[in-house]
Amino acid sequence: MAALSHPNLLRLLALEHDILQPFLVMPFIEGKSLKDALAEKQRFTAREALPILEQLCAGLAYLHSRGVVHRDIKPAKLVLSPDGHVTLLDFGLSRKGGPTDLTSPGSVLGTVTYLAPEVALGEELTFRADLYSLGLVAYHLLTGVTPFGMQDGHATILRHLYETPELASQKSPAVSEAVAEVLAKALAKDPLQRHASAREFFEAFSKAFEVDATAGSSTDASTLDGRARGQQETREARGGDDTKPARAPDPDPLTQRTARERPSRPSR
């Protein structure tokens, strides 16, 4: 791993030994993890997520071109520096492609929340496992949630294997259908139905975003949330039906009569 060198990957400088144990020497990275950023911000707009995903995809494309699969892509392994730079950490589980390692019967290496189905099954490991995890990270970025829950356990693995995730556009009004379709492809159960590379994923994502921006549909999440709350309040004020305009009260026929129509007073 020391031979790997890319701006968006944490570089291994040296392997040293002390009296008790060996240790790795790596550069200090200033910033916060994407996990912490999500805890503070909850979710990112597509415009905010674009440079993060671009740099993550660049780092993954480099790894995959060297035949290395990371196997543990998740927000906790991504550091956001104050200047917006993204660094992918921790290659402890990285390896060349091949059968997935099982730590014990029924268990796997990696974080279950962002685990590709084929990894859970112990099948042949390819770079498309990272693309599945990439899709989950993007989904989390844009919606503030993961499609299969955050708990680690057998139930989450089963959902990865058999459950079709809800479209991101149904989770958050800030996500367009075009972007949601890109994420849905990344989360295909069959690895061959996913994007062909990290670069292809990002190109599809950025194209979907550009289409939305051109159409004027790229709206800040807070604006859309406020709009949704306002619509809900209007529905409640109208008794739950906002499909019909509020009907004005029928005019009082007495007040609509003109002076000419009113009977004149008899003269005295």
N, C-alpha and C positions, 0 to 999 in steps of 0.2 A: 504493500500500500504506500510505502514511502516514495515510490516512483510516480504516483499520481499527483499531478499539479494542475490546478484550475482555480480561477479567481473565486468561484462559488463553492469550492470544497475546502474544508479545513485540512491543512497540510500537516502531515506527520514529519517532524523535523529529525527526530532521533529516538532510538530505543536505548534506554540507559538502565543500569542496575545499581541498587544500593545494597546494604547488608541484608535487608529483609526481603525485598522483592524487586522485580523489574518495573519500570514505569516508562510512559511515553512522554516525549517532549513535543508540544504543539504551540502554535502562536496564541496569544491572548486575543479574544474577539470581544470588542465592546458592543453592548447592545442587550436586547432582551429576546427571549424565545418567542416564536410565533404563538405558542401555547399561551404565554403570559399576555401577549398582545390581544389575543382573542378573548381572554378572560376580562380584559379592560374594555375592549371596543365591541365585543360580541360578534360583530361581522364587518366585512369590508365591502365597499362597492366594487363593481367590476373594474372601474378605473383604478382604484387603489390596489386591487388584486393583480392587475395586469403586470406591473414590473416585478412583483414577487414571484409570480408563476413563470415569467420569462427567465429569471435568473435560476430558479429551481430546475426548469427544463434544460437550461444550458449546462448546469452541473451534471444532471442525469444523462444527457446526451454524451457528454465526455466520458462518464463512467461506462456507459453501455458500449461506446466505441472501443473501449479497452477490454470488453468482455466481462465487466464486473457488474453484478446486481447488488444494490444496496440492501434490500430486504426489510428495511425498517423506516420507511419514509413516514414522518408524522410531524405535527407542529412543534413538538418538543425538541426535535432534531434540527430545527431551522432557527438561525439567529438573525434578527433584524437589527442592523447597525443604525445609529442616528442619521447617517447620510442616505439610508435606504438600501444599503448593500445587504444581500442575502447570502448566508453561508450555511451549507449543509454539513452537519456534524456526524461523528460517530460511525466508523466503518467496522465496528466490532462484529457485526453480523454479515458484512459484505463477503461475497465469494464469487467465484466463477460459476457459470451456469451448470446445472446438473440436478440430480434428485434433491429434493428439499430435506434438510436435516430434521429429524424428530428427536426432541430431548427425552421423551418417554412416550409410551403408547398413548395416543390421543392428545398429545401436546405438541406445540410447535414453537420455533423461535420467532420472535417478533411480537409486535403489539397487536392484539386481536382486533381492536377497533379499526385499524387500517390494513388489515391482512387480506391478501388476495385469496380467492377460493382455492386455486391450485396449490398454494403454499399450505393451506390447512389440510389438503388431501395428500400432501407429500409427493406431488407429481413433479415432473421435470421442471426445473426452475429456469425461467427466461426473463429478459428485461421487461416483458409485459406485466410481470407481477409488480414491478415498480410503477408502471403506468396506472394500474388499478389504484395503488396507494396514492399516487399523484392526483387522480380523480377525486378520491375521498378528501384529500387535503383541500382541493379547490372547492369542493362541495361545502366543506366546513367553513372555509373562508367567506363564501358568499351568502350562506344561510345562517351561520352561527351554530349549526348543529351537524351531527353526523347522521347519515341515513339509517344506520343500524344500532344506534345507541353508543354510549361511552363506556359501559361496563365491560370488563374483561371476563370472558367465560364461554362455556359451551354454547349457550343460547345465541351469543353474538356470532359465533362461527357458523351455526346453522342458518342464521339469517344471511350471512355472506354467501352460503352455498345455494340457498333455495329461494330467497325472497328478492323480488324485483324492487329496487329502491324507488321511493316517490320522487318524481321530478323536482329538481331544485326550484323551479319556477312556482311549484305548488307549495313549497316551504316558505318562500320569501317573495313578495311582490316586486322586489328590486331586481330579481333575476329574470331575464327575458327567456322566451321559449327557445330561441336560437342557442343561447349559452347553455341552457339546461340540456339540450340535445347533445351538445359536445360532451358534457359531463356524463350523460347517460351512456354514451359510447365508451368512454373510458372505464365505466363500471360494468361492462358486459361480463357475464359469467365465463364465456368462452374467450380465452386470451386472443385468439385469432380474429375476433370481432372488435377488438379494441384498436386504437390508433397504432400505426406501424412503428412509431418512434415518439420520444418526448418532443422532438422538434415538430412533428406533425400535429401532436396534441396542441401545442402552443399556437401554431399557425391557424388551426381551426378555431381555437378560443378567441384569438385576437381578431380574426375575420368576423366572427359572430358579434364581437363587441363593436367593431367598426360599423357593421350594418345597423346595429341598434343606435349608435351615436348619430349616424347619418339620418336615421328615421326620427331622431329626437326622443328615443325611448330609454336612453340611459339616464336614469333619474336616481338621485341620492335616496338611500334606503329610508332615512328619517323623513324625507318629504313624502314618500309613498306611505309610510306608516301613519303619518299624520293625516293623509288623505283618506286612508282606510278607516281611521278612527272617526273622522268627520262623517263619512258615509254611514258608519254604524250608528252614530248618534242621530243622524237624520232618519234612519229606518226606525229607530226606537221611538222617536218623536211622532212618527206617522203610524205607529202601531205595528211596525215590522214589515210594511209593504212600501218599498221605494220605487216600485215599477210604475206607479201612477202619480201624476202631479197632484199636489194638494188642491182640493176643490174649494173655490171661493164660496162663501155663504150666499144663498139666494137673496137677491135684493128684496127689500121690503116694498111691496107694490104701492104702499101708501106714500113712501118717500120718493118714489119715482114719478109720481104724478106731477105734472107741471101746474103752474098757477092758472093756465088757461083751462085745464081740465077740472079744477076745483070749482064747486058751485059758488056763485057770488052771493054775498049777503043781501038779503032784501033791504031795499031802501026804506027808511023811516019817514 
